[in-house]
Structures are given as C-alpha cells and as structure tokens.
C-alpha cells in the first residue's frame, strides 16, 4: 500500500532489531514520506501493547489510521510491544484486519526491539501480514567493534563534526563497542554514541575532536554487563558471576544490582513453575508475553535449578535488600554489603556439579 500521491512509500512497515536509533530514524523517514505524499503533516500516534487493554488499543488504532483526514495529513501509528496485542486470537485478527483498511496518508509502523543476536523477529504472524500487503520489513542491527568505529566516522561526517585519527575508535571502545559477549545489550548503543558526538562537537566546535578529548569527556559504558551478570547467575556459573560482580561493583549502584537479580530469579521461578507443571516450552512465549529467544534463554537457565533453590535464592536477595536499605537490625557497612553479594553467589548460585542440570521441579 502506498500514499495516494507524491513519493512512493509503504503505509505499513515492520522494523525490528537491536538498533533503537536506526529504527527510530526509519519511523521518522516513513512519517516524512507519508506527509510528502498526502500534502500535509502526519500526526504520530504511539501505542505500546498491553495485553489487558489490547482490544481498546486496537480500536483506537483503527479509528485513527483507517479514517481519512478531511484536512491535512493522516496519522502514523507507531506500535511497540506488539506481542501483547496478539495474545488472544480475536485481538490478533482485529489488529491484522486494520492493515488493508489504512486510509491514504496514514500508516502503521510496528517496531520490535529484539535481543542482540536475534536472527528473526518474534511476531511472525504480524510480519507475514505486513509482507502480504506489500509492506516494508527491515532489520536494524547495532554495529559493534570495527563496525561501530566506521559508523561513528560516517555519523560525524554527516553532522560535519571533525574527528582526529583514533577518535572514532576510542569512542567505540568507551561505549563498549568492542565487548564481544553475545548477550551484550546494544539496543541503545548508537543512540548513546550520537549523544556523545553532540557533546564532543560542543566541546570542539571548530577543531578536530581528538582521542584525548574522548577519554576526557566520555565515561566508559560496557553494554549489557549487568545482563551478562544476571545470565551468569541464571546459568549458575559462580566464577563468571563473581568476576562480573567485581567489574560492576564500582559503577553500578547496589539497588540496581538487587533489582535486576530479583527480576531474573522471579522470571526463572515463573518459567520453572510452568515447566514443572508440564507446560511445553514452545507455548511459553505466548503465555508469558516474552520474545521466543528470551524464553529459550530463561528455560535453559531454569533447568539448572530446582524450585526450592530458586526460592532460597530469592530469600537470600531479600536479606541482602534489608542490608542495602539499612533496615532495622540489618545495618551493614559497604564492605559487609559487598561480602554479602559475594556470599550470596557462593551459597545460592554456584552449582556444585557443573556437569549436571536439574529439572524444573
């Protein structure tokens, strides 16, 4: 489907991948194309999927994009977390039924932020429907290592920012581009790098930005190190979890560490409980409203624990939380809190027999 006049542009698109900045820019170009074709500015309608409000959100989207505007441009519906809108078959059917009815000058852009390394989008039914009506389907993968340095040089040229030799590589290193962990979260990396380029341009408005300038102004940020830490915990790899804890302890606040650990253990408990009840792994993405790749990771980790071990780990985190918050009777020094995290990994996470795995019960 295309706009009625002007430059040809698909009125439906599915953008996915781990480069949020590139996907956001693609949405912006889509809005510009629709506006050029209809002769008026396009109003943006942002919808984030919520399984409890799916019917109302789909109805709202239909009312805005399937009705042609009497004056000016149309509406571009930008739908994120679309999986939450397709949990129920009737909701999924209602959402996909909108696609052929989009009015000239309007459009829908589905944006799915995936884990780094994902080979395909999770919402295959939606992708197939978009493809069936001639919509645009594009993957945006975050650059890393040398690719990120090249991306920085291109971005700087487009912004007319001068970079001295070595500056792009130094910036790529500072934002974690050379971290090679497969589970590193790179979704916001290019956006963060673009912000740092803006900052450097203000610092050197007329002179080239040097590698020394980058080291002076850009703080180190290792992407996904917290997630690598929680994955090591989930896999019961005590040695790696301890090493990552040492790396994080000086840069990540203790409440943040507790929050991500608590969330991971709760996720593992939920998955382990479903597996113990006989739920098949392939239906868990729909049941839990999570990406299939994410569920696969959690299921692999959950099988290394018993439900009792996960419950004990959760109770240990509650005790750590009391220390971090200096609750009555649980006050502790910084060194004692650090030791508490280390002991929690040793007592609750490390698996005595690394070769064995446990069923989820």
C-alpha positions as CSV (number, residue, x, y, z in Angstrom):
1,X,0.0,0.0,0.0
2,X,1.3,3.4,-0.8
3,X,0.3,7.0,-0.3
4,X,-2.1,8.5,-2.9
5,X,0.4,10.8,-4.4
6,X,4.0,12.0,-4.1
7,X,7.0,9.8,-3.4
8,X,6.1,6.1,-3.2
9,X,6.3,4.8,0.4
10,X,4.8,1.8,2.1
11,X,2.0,2.6,4.5
12,X,2.8,-0.4,6.7
13,X,6.2,-1.4,8.0
14,X,7.8,-3.8,10.4
15,X,11.1,-2.6,11.8
16,X,13.0,-4.9,14.1
17,X,16.4,-5.4,15.6
18,X,18.7,-4.2,18.3
19,X,19.5,-0.7,17.0
20,X,16.8,1.5,18.5
21,X,18.3,4.7,17.0
22,X,18.2,3.3,13.4
23,X,14.6,2.0,13.9
24,X,13.5,5.4,15.2
25,X,15.0,7.2,12.3
26,X,13.3,4.8,9.9
27,X,10.0,5.7,11.6
28,X,10.8,9.4,11.1
29,X,11.5,8.8,7.4
30,X,8.3,7.0,7.0
31,X,6.4,9.9,8.5
32,X,8.1,12.3,6.2
33,X,7.3,10.1,3.2
34,X,3.6,9.9,4.1
35,X,3.5,13.6,4.7
36,X,5.0,14.3,1.3
37,X,2.5,12.0,-0.4
38,X,-0.5,13.5,1.3
39,X,0.4,17.1,1.2
40,X,0.1,17.7,5.0
41,X,1.9,16.9,8.2
42,X,1.4,13.4,9.7
43,X,0.3,13.1,13.3
44,X,2.1,10.4,15.3
45,X,0.1,8.0,17.5
46,X,2.3,5.9,19.8
47,X,0.8,2.7,21.1
48,X,2.6,0.3,23.4
49,X,1.0,-3.1,23.6
50,X,-0.7,-4.1,26.8
51,X,-2.5,-7.5,26.9
52,X,-5.1,-6.2,29.4
53,X,-6.0,-3.3,27.2
54,X,-5.4,-4.9,23.8
55,X,-9.0,-4.5,22.4
56,X,-9.2,-0.8,23.3
57,X,-5.8,-0.1,21.9
58,X,-6.5,-1.8,18.6
59,X,-9.9,0.0,18.4
60,X,-8.1,3.3,18.9
61,X,-5.5,2.5,16.2
62,X,-8.3,1.5,13.8
63,X,-10.2,4.7,14.4
64,X,-7.1,6.9,13.8
65,X,-5.5,5.2,10.7
66,X,-8.5,3.8,8.9
67,X,-10.3,7.1,8.7
68,X,-9.1,9.6,6.0
69,X,-8.5,13.1,7.3
70,X,-10.7,15.8,5.8
71,X,-8.0,18.4,6.1
72,X,-4.2,18.0,6.2
73,X,-2.2,14.8,6.6
74,X,-3.1,11.5,8.2
75,X,-1.9,9.5,11.2
76,X,1.2,7.3,11.6
77,X,0.5,4.7,14.3
78,X,3.8,3.5,15.9
79,X,3.2,0.2,17.6
80,X,5.7,-1.2,20.1
81,X,5.4,-4.4,22.2
82,X,3.0,-5.7,19.5
83,X,3.2,-9.3,21.0
84,X,1.0,-8.1,23.9
85,X,-1.7,-7.2,21.3
86,X,-1.8,-10.7,19.8
87,X,-2.1,-12.9,22.9
88,X,-5.7,-13.5,22.1
89,X,-6.7,-14.8,18.7
90,X,-9.5,-12.3,18.3
91,X,-7.3,-9.4,19.2
92,X,-4.6,-10.6,16.7
93,X,-7.3,-10.9,14.0
94,X,-8.7,-7.5,14.7
95,X,-5.2,-5.9,14.6
96,X,-4.3,-7.6,11.3
97,X,-7.7,-6.7,9.8
98,X,-6.7,-3.0,10.0
99,X,-3.8,-3.3,7.6
100,X,-5.8,-3.4,4.3
101,X,-8.0,-0.5,5.6
102,X,-5.4,2.1,6.2
103,X,-6.5,5.4,4.7
104,X,-4.3,7.3,2.2
105,X,-1.8,9.5,4.0
106,X,-1.8,7.3,7.1
107,X,0.2,4.3,8.1
108,X,1.3,1.8,10.8
109,X,4.9,1.1,11.8
110,X,5.5,-1.9,14.0
111,X,8.7,-1.5,15.9
112,X,10.1,-4.6,17.7
113,X,13.2,-4.2,19.8
114,X,14.9,-7.6,19.9
115,X,17.8,-9.0,21.8
116,X,21.2,-8.6,20.2
117,X,21.9,-11.7,18.1
118,X,18.3,-12.5,17.3
119,X,18.1,-13.9,13.8
120,X,14.4,-13.1,13.1
121,X,11.6,-11.1,14.6
122,X,9.4,-12.7,17.2
123,X,6.0,-11.7,15.8
124,X,5.9,-13.9,12.6
125,X,2.1,-13.6,12.1
126,X,2.4,-9.9,12.0
127,X,5.4,-9.9,9.8
128,X,3.7,-12.2,7.3
129,X,0.6,-10.0,7.2
130,X,2.8,-6.9,6.6
131,X,4.6,-8.7,3.8
132,X,1.4,-10.0,2.2
133,X,0.1,-6.4,1.5
134,X,3.5,-5.2,0.3
135,X,4.7,-3.5,3.4
136,X,8.3,-2.8,4.3
137,X,10.2,-5.2,6.5
138,X,13.6,-4.1,7.7
139,X,16.1,-5.3,10.3
140,X,18.4,-2.9,12.1
141,X,21.4,-4.4,13.7
142,X,23.6,-2.4,16.0
143,X,27.2,-2.1,14.8
144,X,30.0,-3.4,17.0
145,X,33.8,-3.3,17.2
146,X,35.2,-2.0,13.9
147,X,31.7,-1.6,12.5
148,X,30.9,0.9,15.3
149,X,34.0,2.9,14.7
150,X,33.1,3.1,11.0
151,X,29.5,4.1,11.9
152,X,30.9,6.9,14.2
153,X,33.1,8.3,11.3
154,X,30.1,8.3,9.0
155,X,27.8,9.9,11.6
156,X,30.4,12.6,12.3
157,X,30.8,13.4,8.6
158,X,27.0,13.8,8.2
159,X,27.0,16.1,11.2
160,X,30.1,18.0,10.0
161,X,32.0,17.0,13.1
162,X,35.7,16.7,12.7
163,X,37.4,13.7,14.2
164,X,41.2,13.3,14.6
165,X,42.8,10.0,13.8
166,X,41.9,7.5,16.6
167,X,39.0,9.4,18.0
168,X,36.3,7.2,16.4
169,X,38.0,4.0,17.7
170,X,38.4,5.5,21.2
171,X,34.7,6.5,21.3
172,X,33.7,3.0,20.1
173,X,35.8,1.5,22.9
174,X,34.4,3.9,25.5
175,X,30.8,3.0,24.8
176,X,31.5,-0.7,24.8
177,X,31.6,-1.4,21.1
178,X,34.4,-3.9,21.4
179,X,32.7,-6.0,24.1
180,X,32.1,-9.3,22.2
181,X,29.7,-11.1,24.7
182,X,26.8,-12.4,22.6
183,X,24.3,-11.4,25.3
184,X,25.5,-7.8,25.5
185,X,22.6,-5.4,25.2
186,X,23.3,-3.0,22.3
187,X,19.9,-1.6,21.7
188,X,20.7,1.9,22.9
189,X,24.4,2.0,21.9
190,X,24.1,4.0,18.8
191,X,21.7,6.5,20.4
192,X,24.1,6.9,23.3
193,X,27.1,7.3,20.9
194,X,25.2,10.0,18.9
195,X,24.6,11.9,22.2
196,X,28.3,11.7,23.0
197,X,29.2,13.0,19.5
198,X,26.9,16.0,20.2
199,X,28.7,16.7,23.4
200,X,32.1,16.4,21.8
201,X,31.0,18.8,19.0
202,X,30.1,21.4,21.6
203,X,33.5,21.0,23.2
204,X,35.4,21.3,19.9
205,X,33.2,23.4,17.6
206,X,36.0,24.4,15.2
207,X,38.8,21.9,15.8
208,X,39.0,18.1,15.3
209,X,38.0,16.0,18.3
210,X,41.0,14.0,19.5
211,X,41.2,10.7,21.2
212,X,42.3,12.6,24.3
213,X,39.1,14.6,24.2
214,X,37.1,11.4,24.0
215,X,38.9,10.0,27.1
216,X,38.3,13.2,29.0
217,X,34.6,13.6,28.2
218,X,33.1,10.2,27.6
219,X,32.6,7.9,30.5
220,X,33.1,4.2,30.0
221,X,29.9,2.2,29.4
222,X,30.0,-1.5,28.9
223,X,26.7,-2.5,27.3
224,X,24.8,-5.4,28.8
225,X,27.4,-6.1,31.5
226,X,24.5,-6.2,34.1
227,X,22.6,-8.6,31.8
228,X,25.8,-10.7,31.3
229,X,26.0,-10.8,35.1
230,X,22.4,-12.0,35.5
231,X,22.8,-14.5,32.8
232,X,25.8,-15.9,34.6
233,X,23.7,-16.1,37.7
234,X,20.9,-17.8,35.8
235,X,23.3,-20.4,34.4
236,X,24.8,-20.9,37.9
237,X,28.2,-20.0,36.7
238,X,29.6,-18.8,40.0
239,X,33.0,-18.0,38.7
240,X,31.8,-15.8,35.9
241,X,29.1,-14.2,38.1
242,X,31.8,-13.3,40.7
243,X,34.1,-11.8,38.1
244,X,31.3,-9.7,36.6
245,X,30.2,-8.6,40.1
246,X,33.8,-7.3,40.7
247,X,33.6,-5.3,37.4
248,X,30.1,-3.9,38.2
249,X,30.6,-3.1,41.9
250,X,32.4,0.2,41.3
251,X,30.0,1.5,38.7
252,X,26.5,0.0,39.3
253,X,24.5,1.0,42.5
254,X,23.7,-1.8,44.8
255,X,19.9,-1.2,44.5
256,X,20.2,-1.6,40.7
257,X,22.0,-4.9,41.1
258,X,19.4,-6.1,43.5
259,X,16.6,-5.1,41.2
260,X,17.9,-7.0,38.2
261,X,18.8,-10.0,40.3
262,X,15.4,-10.1,41.9
263,X,13.7,-9.8,38.5
264,X,15.8,-12.6,37.0
265,X,15.2,-15.0,39.9
266,X,11.5,-14.2,39.7
267,X,11.5,-14.9,36.0
268,X,13.3,-18.2,36.5
269,X,10.8,-19.2,39.2
270,X,7.9,-18.4,36.9
271,X,9.4,-20.4,34.0
272,X,10.5,-23.3,36.2
273,X,7.0,-23.5,37.7
274,X,5.4,-23.7,34.2
275,X,7.9,-26.4,33.1
276,X,7.3,-28.4,36.3
277,X,3.5,-28.2,35.6
278,X,4.1,-29.7,32.2
279,X,3.8,-26.6,30.1
280,X,5.6,-27.0,26.8
281,X,8.5,-24.6,26.2
282,X,7.2,-23.6,22.7
283,X,4.0,-22.1,24.2
284,X,5.7,-20.1,26.9
285,X,6.4,-17.0,24.7
286,X,2.6,-16.5,24.3
287,X,1.8,-17.4,27.9
288,X,4.4,-15.1,29.3
289,X,4.3,-12.4,26.7
290,X,8.0,-12.6,26.0
291,X,10.2,-13.0,22.9
292,X,10.8,-16.7,22.0
293,X,14.6,-16.1,22.2
294,X,14.2,-14.7,25.7
295,X,12.1,-17.6,26.8
296,X,14.6,-20.1,25.4
297,X,17.4,-18.4,27.4
298,X,15.2,-18.5,30.6
299,X,14.2,-22.1,30.1
300,X,17.8,-23.2,29.6
301,X,18.7,-21.4,32.9
302,X,15.7,-22.6,34.8
303,X,16.5,-26.2,34.2
304,X,19.7,-25.7,36.2
305,X,17.7,-25.0,39.4
306,X,15.1,-26.7,41.5
307,X,12.2,-24.6,42.6
308,X,13.5,-24.9,46.2
309,X,16.9,-23.5,45.2
310,X,15.3,-20.6,43.4
311,X,13.1,-19.8,46.4
312,X,16.2,-19.9,48.6
313,X,18.0,-17.6,46.2
314,X,15.1,-15.2,46.3
315,X,15.0,-15.2,50.1
316,X,18.7,-14.5,50.2
317,X,18.1,-11.4,48.0
318,X,15.5,-10.2,50.4
319,X,18.1,-10.4,53.2
320,X,20.6,-8.5,51.0
321,X,18.0,-5.9,50.3
322,X,17.5,-5.3,54.0
323,X,21.3,-4.7,54.4
324,X,21.4,-2.3,51.4
325,X,18.5,-0.3,52.8
326,X,20.0,-0.4,56.3
327,X,16.7,-1.9,57.7
328,X,16.5,-2.1,61.5
329,X,18.7,-5.0,62.7
330,X,20.3,-5.4,59.3
331,X,22.6,-2.3,59.0
332,X,25.9,-3.1,57.3
333,X,29.0,-1.3,56.1
334,X,29.9,-1.1,52.4
335,X,32.4,-3.9,52.8
336,X,29.9,-6.1,54.6
337,X,27.3,-5.5,51.8
338,X,29.9,-6.3,49.2
339,X,30.7,-9.5,51.0
340,X,27.0,-10.3,51.2
341,X,26.7,-10.3,47.4
342,X,29.8,-12.5,47.1
343,X,28.5,-15.0,49.7
344,X,25.0,-15.0,48.0
345,X,26.7,-16.1,44.8
346,X,28.8,-18.7,46.6
347,X,25.9,-20.1,48.7
348,X,22.9,-19.7,46.4
349,X,24.1,-19.6,42.9
350,X,27.3,-21.7,42.4
351,X,26.4,-25.2,41.3
352,X,28.5,-27.9,43.0
353,X,28.3,-30.3,40.0
354,X,28.8,-28.2,36.9
355,X,28.1,-31.1,34.6
356,X,24.7,-31.8,36.0
357,X,21.4,-30.0,35.2
358,X,18.3,-30.1,37.2
359,X,14.7,-30.5,36.1
360,X,12.4,-27.6,36.9
361,X,10.9,-29.2,40.0
